[in-house]
Amino acid sequence: MSQAKNVITRKQILGARALLEITQDELAAAVGMSDRALYMIETGNAQPRQRTLAKLRAEFERRGIEFINGTGVKLKTAAAEHEGAAD
């Protein structure tokens, strides 16, 4: 698997968290990191490891976030999640 797939930006992290209406504390706990570390990533004051970005991305995707065009985020729609299920 390419590591590039796991690359997400701090703006995507902020946007995804806002769409989900979750706190830094909630997200940090879900991925096993400190809320301070997440704060540092979101403010651009820390360079996260690829493993950390992969954990964040996986948690967001589990909660229904879709990463688009390498720069954006959106909530998956129910129709998109089931698209092709009837095929």
Backbone torsions as a table, in degrees:
resi	resn	phi	psi	omega
1	MET	NA	137.1	178.9
2	SER	-74.5	137.6	177.2
3	GLN	-70.1	-22.4	-178.5
4	ALA	-59.7	-30.4	179.5
5	LYS	-61.2	-31.6	-176.6
6	ASN	-85.5	-8.1	-177.2
7	VAL	-70.5	124.0	173.7
8	ILE	-133.7	152.9	-177.6
9	THR	-93.8	164.6	177.7
10	ARG	-63.9	-33.6	178.3
11	LYS	-67.6	-35.4	175.8
12	GLN	-67.0	-38.0	177.8
13	ILE	-62.2	-48.2	178.8
14	LEU	-60.8	-45.2	-178.9
15	GLY	-64.7	-43.9	-179.7
16	ALA	-64.3	-42.5	179.8
17	ARG	-64.2	-38.9	178.3
18	ALA	-65.9	-43.5	178.6
19	LEU	-60.4	-37.7	-178.9
20	LEU	-82.9	-12.0	-177.8
21	GLU	55.1	49.4	177.0
22	ILE	-116.6	151.9	-179.2
23	THR	-83.1	165.0	173.4
24	GLN	-59.4	-42.1	-179.8
25	ASP	-58.5	-44.8	-178.3
26	GLU	-64.9	-45.7	-179.9
27	LEU	-66.6	-45.0	-179.4
28	ALA	-59.1	-44.4	179.2
29	ALA	-63.2	-38.5	-178.1
30	ALA	-65.2	-30.5	-179.0
31	VAL	-104.9	1.3	175.9
32	GLY	76.5	40.5	176.5
33	MET	-131.3	166.6	179.6
34	SER	-79.0	152.0	177.4
35	ASP	-64.7	-30.1	177.6
36	ARG	-65.0	-42.9	179.2
37	ALA	-62.8	-42.2	178.3
38	LEU	-64.5	-42.2	176.9
39	TYR	-57.2	-45.0	-179.2
40	MET	-63.5	-38.4	177.4
41	ILE	-66.3	-47.5	-177.0
42	GLU	-64.5	-30.5	179.9
43	THR	-88.8	-3.7	179.7
44	GLY	80.8	15.0	-178.4
45	ASN	-96.9	6.6	177.2
46	ALA	-146.5	145.5	176.0
47	GLN	-102.1	106.6	-176.3
48	PRO	-73.1	153.9	174.9
49	ARG	-73.6	156.4	176.8
50	GLN	-56.3	-39.6	-179.8
51	ARG	-61.4	-39.4	178.7
52	THR	-66.8	-43.9	178.2
53	LEU	-62.8	-38.5	178.8
54	ALA	-64.5	-40.1	178.0
55	LYS	-64.8	-44.3	179.3
56	LEU	-62.3	-46.6	-179.6
57	ARG	-61.0	-44.9	-179.5
58	ALA	-61.5	-40.9	178.9
59	GLU	-66.2	-43.1	176.9
60	PHE	-61.5	-44.9	-179.8
61	GLU	-64.4	-37.2	176.6
62	ARG	-61.2	-32.9	-178.8
63	ARG	-89.2	2.6	174.0
64	GLY	102.1	16.8	177.3
65	ILE	-91.7	139.6	174.9
66	GLU	-116.2	131.2	178.1
67	PHE	-92.1	129.3	-174.0
68	ILE	-125.9	141.9	173.5
69	ASN	53.6	22.0	179.2
70	GLY	69.4	-1.7	-178.7
71	THR	-136.0	-17.8	-173.7
72	GLY	-115.7	174.0	175.8
73	VAL	-141.6	152.8	173.2
74	LYS	-154.6	161.8	174.0
75	LEU	-79.3	135.2	174.9
76	LYS	-67.5	141.7	177.2
77	THR	-92.9	155.8	179.4
78	ALA	-60.3	-37.9	179.7
79	ALA	-64.6	-40.8	-179.4
80	ALA	-68.6	-36.0	179.8
81	GLU	-65.6	-33.1	-177.0
82	HIS	-102.5	4.6	-179.0
83	GLU	-59.3	130.2	179.8
84	GLY	86.4	-6.1	-179.5
85	ALA	-67.2	-29.1	-179.4
86	ALA	-83.7	-10.8	-179.0
87	ASP	-71.0	NA	NA
